Amino acid sequence: MSQLFTDSSFQNITNVANRYNISVETTTELTHTLMTTNGTMAQFYLPELGGGGQWMQGGMTMVGDMFNNQLKSLVDGICYDLSNLIGQGAIQYKPLPKFKNPDGSLSQGTNWWGDLGFPNSTGSQNGTSYAIFNGINRLAIQENGKVTIFDTLDHQIGGVGQQQGGNYSVSFSSQYGPVNLGVLPIVSANPNNQSILNNVTESAQPEEIQNFDQPSFHEVNQEQELQTDTHTDLEEDIFSKIEKLASLKDKGILSDDEFTNKKTELLSRL
């Protein structure tokens, strides 16, 4: 992640980390989150800062251990300093590299995840690349040259490991535990102007491509059944999240208004 920042910016991030005696990795993750809002807000899941939390410019700080005033003060101080540096232009991403067009002109380069911006975290395991965008609730995965963009809903992904089985060789975890990619909505199968339909036809046989515009009655039924199963899984996942939010409210971590607003947001996705 540090390679995404200019050298002077990364030095400023390191200085903040040393000032508050926390790791550069945690400070860099927090900086990524702040950069997505131009330094005005950070929503994070960082074990070194007590897990899940939120900071807003103007004085609002929330941490998992709501009675830990020392932790609140730590988070507020770090975010305040980073926010000021971002506002002053002292923390900036490196410009994307330029590439030469066939006509000899230069264009700004793009990353494999398209125009999602700068991720909170990137990596690669066993031929699978991933980029996490907690600020905009997106997860990009590239495997065998194909890119899939997931809507991560209210997951704040903070852990990556090796997957044992499944469609991908990497697994992810959030404040709710392991993340089931199978129930996350797919935003796009390729952000570089290629639709999900194109990805389907790439792997189809020639006969299947010729008849793709006229699916059989059996294929239509299969698609409807799949959509029904996916919708049911999504409903179960949303209701599970609401139960967890209710538990946080009962413990006093969330206020009644925060719980109601989040519940309304989740139910709107059904």
N, C-alpha and C positions, 0 to 999 in steps of 0.2 A: 504493500500500500504506500509506503514512503516514497517509492519511485514516481508516484503520480504528482508529488509536490515539487516545486522548485527547491533548489538546495537551501536558499535562504529561508524559505517557508518552513522546511523540515527542521532547520536549526531553531527557528522560533517555537515550533511545536515541542522540540526536545527541551528547550529552556523551560517551558511551562511544566512539562513532566517532571523535570528535576526540581522545580520550585515547590511542587506539591508532593514530591516523593512518590509518584506512581509511574507505572511503566510507560515507555514511549508508545508501545502498541495500543494501550488503552487510550492514551491521549490522541493518537492518530485516528482511531475509530471515532472518538467523540468529535474530532475536527471534521471528519467526513460528514457526520450527521448535521453538524452546524452549517457546513457549507451549502447543504441543500436548501437551507432557509435564509441564506445570507447572514447567518449569525444570530438569528432572532429566536430560534427554538431548537431543542435537541430532544429526541425521544430515542432511548437507547436500552440495550440489554448487555451489560458489561459486568462480569463476575467481580472484577476488582472494585467496582463501585456499587456493590451490593445487589447486582442483578438488574432488574428493570427499573427505569426511572424516567423522569421528564424534567426539563428545565425550560423556562420561558423568560425572555428578556423583560425585565421589569420587576422581578422578585419572586416568581412562582417556581418552587423547586419541590419535586416529589421523588422519593426513593422508596425502595421496597420495605425497608425498616423505617416506618414513618416516625418513630420516636427517637431515631438516632440523629440528634441535632448536629453531631460532629460530622457525620457523613453528608448531611444536607449542606453544611457549610463548605465541605470539601468540593462537592459537585458544583455548588454555586460559584465558588472561587475559580475553579478550572474553566467552567463555561463562560464566566464573565470575562476572564482574561483572553480566552480564545476568540470570543465574540468581538472584543475590541480590536484584536489583531486582524480579524477578517474585515471589519469595518474600515480599518486603516489601510487595507490592501497589503498587509504584511504577511498574509498567508494566501497563496495562490497555487492553482494547479499548473503543471507544465502545459504549454500549448501542444495540441495534437500535432504529430509530424505531418509534413506535407508530402504529397506524392505527385509524380508527373503524369499528366494526361497524354493520350495519344497525339494531341495537337501541340504538345510541348508546354502547355500552360501548367501551373501548379494549383492544386486543390488541397484543402485541409483534410487530413486523414480522419478515419473513423475507427472506432473499436469494434470488436466482433459482436458486441451486444447492441450496436446501433446507436440511437440518439437518446439513450436513457440517462446520460450524464455520467458523473463519476461515482463509482460504487463505494460502499462502506468497506467491502472486503472482496478480494478476488483470490483465485487459486486454481490448481489443477491436480487431479489425481487419476491415475490409471487411464489417461486419454480423455477424461472428461473435465472441461473447464467450467467454472462457475463465477458469477458476479452477483453480489448481494447489495440491494438498494433499499435499506430499511426506511430511508426518508420518504420514498414514494411507494413503498410496499410492493417491491418487485424483486424477482429472482430470475436471473438469466442462466441457462445451462446450455453449453455447446458440446455436442457429442457426434462424432463422425461427420463433422462439417455442418450439422443442423443445429439451429439455435431455437430454443423454446423459452418464452417469457411467461412466468407465472405471476399471478396476483397473490401475494402472501397474506392477504387479509390483515388481521391484527397481530400476526406473528412478528416478533422482533428477533430475527435469526442471529444467533450468536455462537453457534457451534457447528462444526463440519467434521465428519468422520467418514470412514470407509463403509460402504453399503455391502451388506451380505445378501446378495440376491436383489431382485427388483429390476427396474428399467435402467437405473443409473448406478454408476460405481461409487457415488458419494451419497452420504446421508446428511440431513440437517436437523438441528434442534433449536428450539426457541424457549420462551418463558413457560410454554405449556408442555415442554418435553419434545420427543421426536416429532418431526414435521412429516405428515403423510402427503407427498406430492400428488398422489392420486386423487385427492379431494380438493386441491387448489385449482381455481379457475385458470385456464390458459388464455393469456391476453393475445399472444401471437406466437405462431410457430416459427417465424423468422422476421426480425425487425427490418431487414434490408429489402423492403418492398416485395417480399414473396409471401404469398398467402398460405394458409394451412392446406388449401386445396392443392397447391403446387407440390407441397411436401408429400401429400398422399399419392399423387400421380407419379412422383419420382420413383417410388418403391413398387408401383403396380406393374403388372405384366402388360404388354401391348394390347391384348384383347380386353383387359380390364379398362385401360385408358380409353379405348374406342367407345365403350359402352358406359363410360362414367356419367355422362349427362342423362342417361336413362336407366336409373337403378331398378332392379327387379323388386317385386313386391316383398320377397323374402329379405332383401337387403334393407328396404325401408323399415320393415318390422324390427330387424336387428338393431338398426340405428335408433329407433324409438325406444327399444328396451334399454340400450346403453345409456341414452339420455335420462331415462327414468331412474336407472340405478345410480348414475352420477349425481342426479338431483337429490336422491334419498341420502347418499353419503354426505353431500354438502349440508343438508338439513341437520343430520346427526352431528356433524362437526360444529355447526353454528350453535345448536342447542347445548352442546358440551361446553363451548366457550362461554355462553351465557351463565351456565351453572358455576363455572370457575370465577366469573366476574362477581356473581352473587356471593360466593364464598369470600372474595376480597372485600366486598361491601360489608359483610357481616363482621369481618375482622377489623373494620374501620380504616382499611387502606384506601378504599374508594368512597367518595361521598355519594349520597342518594342521587344527586344530579348527574354526576359522572357515570354512575351505573346505568341510569335511565338513558342518557345520551348514547352510551356505547351499545346498550341493548337494542335501541331503536335503529342504530346504524347496522348492526348485524342482521336484524330481522328484515331490513330493507333489501338484503341480498338474496332472500329466498325467492 
